[in-house]
């Protein structure tokens, strides 16, 4: 709903009513701080400010414009959410279409890999094709990992046993019991 500055000025009965209205809506905060900021921005005195802001039509416009801005914000958020939902749906549908296309060519790609695995002139190409086939089938290369769970004292005792077995005069480095 567009508001006409001339109409607001005439309705409130002051040529700066529209300017005060805009400043009141733009300046954040409340109380004395906002009042002083509006007075400075509009270059008016306290009496003029009171005359304008206490007018019934001014308050009506002020609340209508605030309500309009609030509704615009809510609608914008809702439309953004709807747009995001539609976009997500389109992406998922495109991914499904893409997957169907890949599935269509998968047998041909597998045949190509098998052919390379069997007929490539270089061993590295054959091995690479074989690895790709095994990876796709779920047979991945096993990664070796060793994890030891022990406390420091147990490690020191084991070291003392090892050293003691090799040296008759091993020094005991076990921490003293407290």
C-alpha positions, 0 to 999 in steps of 0.5 A, a space after each residue: 500500500 503506497 503512502 502519499 507524503 502530501 496526503 500525510 502532511 495534509 492529513 496531519 496538518 504539518 509539512 514535515 509530518 511525512 519526514 517525521 514519520 519516515 525518521 520514526 520508522 527508520 531510527 531503531 530504539 525507543 524513548 528519549 534517544 529515538 526522539 532526539 534522533 528524530 528531532 535532529 534528523 528532521 530539524 524540528 523542535 520539541 513542540 513541533 514533534 509533539 504536535 505531529 506525533 500526537 495527531 491521531 492521523 499520524 499514529 494511524 499512519 505510523 501503525 499502518 506502515 509498521 504493520 505493512 512492513 511486518 507483513 512484507 517481512 513475514 511474506 518474504 520469509 514464507 516465500 523464501 521458504 517456499 522457494 527453497 522447498 521448490 528448489 530442493 525438490 527440483 534438485 532432488 528430481 534432477 539428481 534422480 534423472 541424472 542417476 537414471 542416466 548414469 544407470 543407463 550407461 553403467 553396463 557399458 562402462 563396466 564392459 569398458 573397464 573389463 575390456 581394459 582390465 583384460 586387454 590393456 597393453 600395460 599392466 598398470 592400466 589393467 591393475 587400475 581397471 581391476 581396482 576400479 571394478 573391485 571398488 565399485 563392487 564394494 571390495 576396498 583395499 584393507 587399511 592396516 591399523 594397529 592400536 595399542 591400549 596400555 598404561 605407562 606403568 604396564 609399558 615400563 614393566 614390559 620394557 624391564 622384562 625385555 631388558 632383564 631377559 637380555 641383560 643380567 644387570 638390568 636397571 629397574 626403571 619402574 616408578 616407585 609405588 606411592 
